[in-house]
Amino acid sequence: MGLMKAAVIGAGAIGAVALAPVALAAAGFTAAGIAAGSIGAKMMSAAAVANGGGVAAGGLVAGLQTAGAAGLSTAATAAVAGTGAAVGWLVSFFR
């Protein structure tokens, strides 16, 4: 593997981990709760309707809110870094 390819893969991994909190906040998953009128609020509403009025613990919305409030867990950080590295790998073919 060339040095440039490795750099692009590494940048993808680091960039994904660095931008994950920004993306969560932009979607409305904040430390203060889900922001009104946000994508997160729409997701929460849809989940509540689908579950008869409540949002299921351990579901996608609950997990995203936890990450938005407390940050990514070690496992989530690894998954985000792996996804970013995979995107970097793909991008390296088009440089």
N, C-alpha and C positions, 0 to 999 in steps of 0.2 A: 504494500500500500504506500502510495506516495505521501510526501509530507503535506502537500496541499490538500489531498483528500482527507487525511487525518485531522488537519486544522478545521476543515469545513464540518466534519462529523463532530468534533469537539465543540465548535461554536454552536452547532445545533443543539447539543445536549445542554450546554451552559445557558444558552439563550432561552431555551424552553423553561428551564428551572427558574431563571431570573424573571421571566415574563408571566409565569403562572399566577402569582399574586395580583399582578396588574389586570390580567384577563378576568380573574374571579371578581375583583372589585368593579371592573367595567360592566360585568354581567349583573351586578347588584348584590353579590355575596360579600358583605362587609363585616367588620368586627362588631358593629352596632346592630346587626341583623340584616334581613333582606330589604333592600331599598325599594320603596314604593315606586310603582310604575316601571320597574326594571324587567329585564328578561328573567331574572331570578324570581321576581314576584309572579310573573306569568306562569313560570314552571311550577311554582308552589301552588298557585290556584288550580292548574290542571291536575296536579298530583292530588290535591285535596278533593276535587270533584271525583276523580277516579277511585279514590279510597273512601268514599262516603263521608267526607268532611274533615278528614285529618291527613296529615303527611306522615307516611310510614317512617319509623325510625330505621336507620340503616339504608334507606333508599338514596337515590341519586341526589335529590334536592337536599336532604339532610346531610349527606356527605359533602356536597359542595359548600353548604353553609358552614359546616365544621371547618373545612379547609380555609374558607374565607375569613372565619373568625380567629382560628388558632394557627393557621399556616398548614403547610403540607406535612403529612407524616413521613417517616423515612421510606416506607413502601411507596407512597404516592410520589415522593421526590424521585425515587429510582424509576418508577414507571414513566414519569414526565421526562426525565433525562433520557431514558431509552427511546421514547417516542421522538424526542428532539434529535437524538443521534441518528435515528432511522431517516428522518426527514433530511438531515444534513447529508447523509449517505446518498440519498436520492438526488439532492441538489448537486452533489459533487459530479454527477454525470453530465450536468449541463453548464459547467463553468467554462 
